[in-house]
Amino acid sequence: MATFPGAWRPRTDSSVPLFEQLRLRIVHLVDDGGLPPGQRLPAVRALATELDVAPHTVARAYKELEATSIVATRGRNGTVVLARDERQRRLGEAASAYAEAAHASGVSLAEAVRLLTAAYRDQG
């Protein structure tokens, strides 16, 4: 993957955490097609070395990307970019699980939406 990260490097003088800068960079590349579905991302340690950051920084970015179904970690096969339809399917499953948990807890739809909205805002 010669084009990623290319000349890009996280800015150590930024108030945005390094893992978040990397996460945003990958999201941008996925959205623009620079990282197509199925593209394997560099191994955590390799990318950490290339970017001159701690491996935990890369691992955290990958974990955040996986939580939002942008990538999937496939064991020895590495971390790969998911197709948009796969991301939608995974998010749909997560939404179903949340709705089921909220309903089982006796939470109204309005309260469930309020909680989801608050959690979503906390992410940004």
N, C-alpha and C positions, 0 to 999 in steps of 0.2 A: 504494500500500500504506500507507494512513493509519495502520493499527494497529501497524505495525512500523517502527522500534523503539518508537514511542509515547513514553511518559515514561521508558522504561528507558534507563539509561546505565551503562557499565562503571564500576566503582569503582576509582579510582586508588590508594586506600589499601589495596587487597586484595593479598594475597600471590599470588593467582591471576593469571597474565598476562592482559592485556587481550584478546588474541586468543582465549584459552581461555574467558573470560567470555562473549564474543560467540558463540563456537561453542556453548557450553552453552545460551545463551539461545535460539539458533535450534533446537537439538535439542529443547528443551522446547516451543517453539512448534509444531514439526512434530509431536511426539508428542501434544500436546493439540489438534491440529487448527487452531490459530491461523494456521498457514502450511500451507494445503492443497496436495496434489500439483498440480504445474503452476504454482504461484505463482512469479512472478518476483521475485527479491530485488533490492534497490536496487543500482545500479552501485557498484563499490568506492569510487570517489572521492566519490560523493554520500553514501554511508553514512558514510564517514570524516569528511566535513565535518559531517554531522548529529550524529555521536557525539563530535566533537572529538578524534579519534584520527588517527594516521598512516595513510595508505592501505595501507601494508604490514600493519598490524594486521588490517584487514578482509580483505585478500588472503590472509593466512595462515589466518584463520578459514575462509574459503571453501575454501581448498585442503584443509584438514583435513576439512571436511565432504564435499568431493568424494571424498577418499580413502576415506571410509567409506560412500560411495554414498547420502548423505542429499540431496545436491544434485548437479546436473550443470551444467557450464559449456558453453553452446552458442554460442560465438563472439559474433557481433553480437546474438544473441537473448538474451544475458545468462545469468545463473545462475538455475536453477529448481529447485524442490523436486521430488524424485522420489517416485513412488508407492511404497508399501511393497513391492509385488511386483517393481518394477523394482530396488529396493535389494537385495532377496533374490536376484534373478537376477544382479546384478553381484557380490554377495558370493560367490555360488555359483561364478561364473567365477573369481574370485580364489582361492577355496579349491581349485578344480580345478587351477589353475596352480601353486599351492603344493604340492599333493600330487604333481603330476607332477614338479616340480623335486626334491622330497625323494626320491621314488622313484628318479629318474634318478641321484641322488647316492649311492644306496645307503643312505640313512638309514632306520632302522626306523620303523614307525608310532609306537611309543612315544617315540622321540627326536623325531620330527616334531611330535607333540603337545606334548612338553615345550618345544620351541623356540617353537611357536605360543603356548603358554601364557605363556611368559616375555615374548614380544613384546607380547602382549595386556596383560599387567600393566604393562609399561613405558608404555603409552598413558595409563593412568589416574593 
